Each structure stands twice: as structure tokens, then as C-alpha cells.
Amino acid sequence: MFEAVGLLVGIIGTAIAIYQAAIINESKKRKNELQYLFAGINAAAVQKQQAWQNQIALLRKPSTPEEWEIAHAYIRARDDVSEIANLTSALEGTIDPDNSAIVAMMDKYRTIVDKNNLMNPPTGFEAAAKRANNSMQPTATASAD
């Protein structure tokens, strides 16, 4: 009788342990899924921020009130998507501070861009656009000075 009760308790204990392991494993999967969701939103926001920066770079210096309103709207749009990028980065970082999906995606993207640049060197127009973007945004070392 006691052997049967002991066997039953052992089976129940094993079932609980398996259930707990499954729950922990599933929560880790969900955590990664959520991190990559935030990383995807962040990547889209960063790309949209660059697109707005490119549009701003193409604007001529505003001289009329209407042109100032347009320039202000472009800058506001760029700043709004920048806020989204910063917010998603902060939220993604709270899920697992030691492992960042955003950094992993950026590393992967950089590898893809480097390989693409080896296969297809940029045209003169792309180089001019890159110089324009770089002249509009100080580097990390320049802004630290």
C-alpha cells in the first residue's frame, strides 16, 4: 500500500517537474519573440527616421511661413519616429538586459550590407547622399567634444 502511494507521489512529482520545465521553456521562447518584435519595430523606425532625414536634407532653406511649416512638419516626423525607436529599444532592453535582439539584428544587417557593398559598389549619387547625411549628423566623437 505504501509502495503504491510512494509510486503515485513520484509520478505526480515527475509530472509537475515536466510541466514546470515546459512552462519555463515556453516563457523563454515568448521572451525572445517579444524581443524580436520590438527589434523589428525599432529597425522600421530607424529606417523611417533616416528617410525623413533624407527628405529634410533635400529641402531648400525655408523663406516663407508655409515653407517653415513644411520644414517643421518634416523635423517633427523625424523626431517622432526617433522617439518610437528609443522607446522600443528601452522596452526590448527590459526583457533581457544581457541579450539584445536589436544588437543582433544590427550586426546581421551590417554583415549583409558589407557583403552587398562588396558585390555592388555604391554609385556617385549614393556617395553624394551619404556625404550629405554625414554632414547633417555629427559623429559620436564630434558630438562628445
Secondary structure as the mmCIF struct_conf table of DSSP 4:
data_model
#
loop_
_struct_conf.conf_type_id
_struct_conf.id
_struct_conf.beg_label_comp_id
_struct_conf.beg_label_asym_id
_struct_conf.beg_label_seq_id
_struct_conf.end_label_comp_id
_struct_conf.end_label_asym_id
_struct_conf.end_label_seq_id
HELX_RH_AL_P HELX_RH_AL_P1 PHE A 2 LEU A 58
BEND BEND1 LEU A 59 LEU A 59
HELX_LH_PP_P HELX_LH_PP_P1 ARG A 60 PRO A 62
BEND BEND2 THR A 64 THR A 64
HELX_RH_AL_P HELX_RH_AL_P2 PRO A 65 ILE A 95
TURN_TY1_P TURN_TY1_P1 PRO A 97 ASP A 98
BEND BEND3 ASN A 99 ASN A 99
HELX_RH_AL_P HELX_RH_AL_P3 ALA A 101 MET A 119
BEND BEND4 ASN A 120 ASN A 120
HELX_LH_PP_P HELX_LH_PP_P2 PRO A 121 THR A 123
HELX_RH_AL_P HELX_RH_AL_P4 GLY A 124 MET A 136
BEND BEND5 GLN A 137 GLN A 137
HELX_RH_AL_P HELX_RH_AL_P5 ALA A 140 ALA A 144
#
